[in-house]
Amino acid sequence: MITAGIDVGSKNIKAVVLRDGRIAGEAVGSGGFEQLARATELLKQALRAAGCATADLAHITATGAGRTAVAFAHSTVTGVTAGARAANHLFPGARTVVEVGAEESRAVKTDGAGRVLDSAVNEKCAAGSGSFTESMARALGMTLEEFAVRSTQSTARIPMNAQCTVFAESEVVNLIHSGVDPKDIARAVHDAIASRVAAMVRRVKLEGDVVLLGGMAHNPGFVKCLKENLEVETLLIPERPELADALGAALVATDRAGGAPGERP
């Protein structure tokens, strides 16, 4: 059986094609204003990588903030559900799932089999997501990669009080003018994000191993600070954490494959 999942995020769109429950093809690209056109294009890229055609798809499920824009999808699912499904597929039995993307972060408690028991979402302020690090890296004149690495080299703890990106950028500028080492500022930024995410995790009650999904899982500075804030030794991170929601949507599509087919892209 061949199914597909499409994650239409605030920044990027991801597509995953599954063949008999295994990833056969994938594609990632920027979203833009024409979400339907981009989703169609990226799905076709994933299908080519899988060596199959659109007509081979038994079911397509869309997720993410722009999931309703994917008119050709047979069904939709929330990002919370998709992330939980992917986490338990990749790490069977895991009960605590954290996902931090470009504009949203969330903590989810599952039953260990992919069903959501509780969740907390931060979608109103970028200060708890990946776009915050991009803004702060620009303020320091660093690339995002340099910003992440420099953060891991810091041993200082400098609190950041600002609760939004605009005020935080002013605070970073003040720290620069005060002569604070850039690596210590970078750590302060990551620590601020990790603190907000950890607070969400505690609201759903941390249990067992923690799975970290989303693009921020590639950021070593954030990963280090999140482990410190959660007081855990390790975080379970898949090889492609940014594809998790698309994978979860594709797994849901497999579950729903017995439904009536809809319009194809």
C-alpha positions in Angstrom: 0.0 0.0 0.0 1.2 3.5 -0.9 0.1 6.6 1.0 1.3 10.1 1.5 1.4 12.8 4.2 1.8 16.5 3.5 2.8 19.0 6.2 2.0 22.6 5.3 4.0 24.6 7.9 4.2 28.3 8.3 7.6 28.3 6.6 8.2 25.1 4.7 6.1 22.3 3.2 7.1 18.7 3.6 5.8 15.6 1.8 6.4 11.9 2.7 5.4 8.9 0.7 5.1 5.5 2.5 5.2 2.1 0.8 4.0 -0.6 3.2 4.7 1.6 6.2 8.2 2.6 5.2 9.4 5.9 3.8 9.9 5.5 0.1 10.2 9.2 -0.9 10.3 12.6 0.6 10.6 16.3 -0.4 11.0 19.6 1.5 10.6 23.1 0.1 9.6 26.6 1.0 5.8 27.3 1.2 5.2 30.8 0.0 1.8 32.3 -0.9 0.7 29.5 -3.4 0.5 26.7 -0.9 -1.7 24.4 -3.0 0.7 24.7 -6.0 3.8 24.1 -3.8 2.2 21.2 -2.0 1.3 19.6 -5.4 4.8 20.1 -6.7 6.5 18.7 -3.6 4.2 15.7 -3.5 5.2 14.9 -7.1 8.8 15.2 -6.1 8.4 12.8 -3.3 6.5 10.4 -5.6 9.3 10.5 -8.2 11.8 9.7 -5.4 9.6 6.8 -4.5 9.4 5.6 -8.0 5.6 5.7 -8.2 2.8 7.8 -9.6 -0.1 9.8 -8.1 -2.5 7.2 -9.2 -0.7 4.7 -7.0 -1.7 6.6 -3.8 -4.4 4.9 -1.7 -4.8 8.0 0.5 -3.3 11.4 1.2 -3.5 13.2 4.5 -2.6 16.8 5.1 -1.5 18.4 8.4 0.1 21.7 9.6 -1.2 25.3 9.8 -2.1 25.3 6.1 -3.6 21.8 5.8 -6.9 23.1 4.6 -5.2 24.6 1.5 -4.3 21.1 0.3 -7.6 20.6 -1.7 -6.5 17.3 -3.1 -6.0 15.6 0.2 -8.5 12.9 1.2 -8.3 13.9 4.8 -6.6 16.2 7.3 -5.2 15.8 10.8 -3.9 18.2 13.4 -0.1 18.7 13.9 -0.5 17.5 17.5 -1.9 14.1 16.3 0.5 13.8 13.5 3.5 14.5 15.7 2.4 12.0 18.3 1.8 9.3 15.7 5.3 9.8 14.2 7.0 9.9 17.5 5.5 6.6 18.6 6.2 5.1 15.2 9.9 6.1 15.5 10.3 5.5 19.2 7.7 2.9 20.3 6.4 3.4 23.8 7.6 7.1 24.1 5.0 9.1 26.1 6.4 12.7 26.0 6.8 14.5 22.7 8.2 18.0 22.2 8.0 19.7 18.8 9.6 23.1 18.0 9.2 24.5 14.5 9.6 27.9 12.9 6.5 29.5 14.4 5.0 27.1 16.9 6.1 24.8 19.7 4.1 22.2 21.5 4.3 19.5 24.1 2.3 16.3 23.9 1.6 13.4 26.2 0.7 10.2 24.5 -0.3 6.7 25.6 2.8 5.3 24.1 0.9 4.0 21.0 0.3 7.3 19.2 -2.9 8.5 20.9 -2.8 11.9 22.4 -3.7 12.2 26.1 -2.9 15.9 26.7 -1.1 18.7 24.9 0.0 22.3 25.3 0.7 24.6 22.3 2.5 27.9 22.0 1.3 29.5 18.8 0.9 33.2 19.7 4.5 34.3 20.2 7.6 33.5 18.1 9.8 33.8 21.2 9.2 30.1 21.9 10.0 28.9 18.4 12.7 28.6 15.7 12.1 32.0 14.1 13.2 33.6 17.3 16.7 32.2 16.9 16.8 33.4 13.3 16.0 37.0 14.4 18.5 36.9 17.2 21.3 35.5 15.0 20.7 38.3 12.5 21.0 40.8 15.4 24.4 39.3 16.3 25.5 39.2 12.7 25.9 35.4 12.7 24.6 32.6 10.5 22.1 30.4 12.2 24.6 27.5 12.3 27.3 29.7 13.9 24.8 31.1 16.4 23.9 27.5 17.5 27.5 26.3 17.8 28.6 29.4 19.7 25.8 28.9 22.2 27.3 25.5 23.2 30.6 27.1 24.0 29.2 29.4 26.7 29.3 28.6 30.4 27.6 31.8 31.5 23.9 32.2 32.4 22.4 35.5 31.4 18.7 35.8 31.8 16.6 37.3 29.0 13.4 39.0 30.3 11.8 40.0 27.0 8.7 38.0 26.1 8.5 38.9 22.4 10.9 39.0 19.5 10.8 42.8 19.0 11.7 43.6 22.6 14.2 40.7 22.8 16.1 42.1 19.8 16.4 45.4 21.7 17.7 43.5 24.7 20.3 41.7 22.6 21.5 45.0 21.2 21.9 46.4 24.8 23.9 43.3 25.8 26.1 43.8 22.8 26.7 47.4 23.7 27.5 46.3 27.3 30.3 44.1 26.0 28.7 40.7 26.7 30.4 37.9 24.8 28.2 37.0 21.7 28.4 33.3 22.7 26.9 34.1 26.0 24.1 36.1 24.3 23.5 33.1 22.0 23.1 30.8 24.9 20.8 33.2 26.7 18.5 33.2 23.6 18.4 29.4 23.4 17.9 29.2 27.2 14.9 31.5 27.0 13.3 29.4 24.3 14.1 26.2 26.2 12.6 27.6 29.4 9.3 28.3 27.7 9.2 24.9 26.0 10.0 23.2 29.3 7.2 25.0 31.0 4.8 23.5 28.4 6.2 20.0 29.0 5.6 20.3 32.7 2.0 21.3 32.1 1.4 18.0 30.3 3.6 16.2 32.9 6.9 14.8 31.7 6.9 11.0 31.7 9.6 8.6 30.4 11.9 9.5 27.5 11.4 12.8 25.7 11.2 12.8 21.9 12.2 16.0 20.2 10.8 16.8 16.8 10.8 19.8 14.4 13.6 21.8 12.8 14.9 23.1 16.1 16.1 19.6 16.9 19.0 20.2 14.5 20.1 23.1 16.7 22.8 21.9 19.2 22.5 25.0 21.3 18.8 24.6 21.8 19.1 20.8 22.4 21.7 21.4 25.2 19.6 24.1 26.9 16.4 22.0 26.6 18.1 19.1 28.3 19.2 21.3 31.1 15.8 22.9 31.6 14.0 19.5 31.5 16.8 18.0 33.7 17.1 15.0 31.4 20.3 13.2 30.2 19.2 12.6 26.7 16.5 13.5 24.1 15.3 11.1 21.5 15.8 12.8 18.1 15.0 11.1 14.7 17.4 11.5 11.8 15.0 13.8 10.0 13.0 15.6 12.8 11.6 18.2 10.4 9.7 15.5 8.5 7.9 14.1 11.6 4.5 15.7 11.0 4.5 14.7 7.3 5.4 11.1 8.4 2.7 11.1 11.0 0.2 12.3 8.4 1.2 9.5 6.0 0.8 7.0 8.8 -2.7 8.3 9.5 -3.3 8.1 5.7 -2.4 4.4 5.9 -4.9 3.9 8.7 -7.6 5.7 6.7 -6.8 4.1 3.3 -10.1 2.2 3.3 -12.0 5.5 2.8 -13.4 6.8 -0.5 -10.7 8.4 -2.7 -11.0 12.1 -3.5 -9.7 14.3 -6.2 -6.1 13.7 -7.2 -3.5 16.5 -7.6 
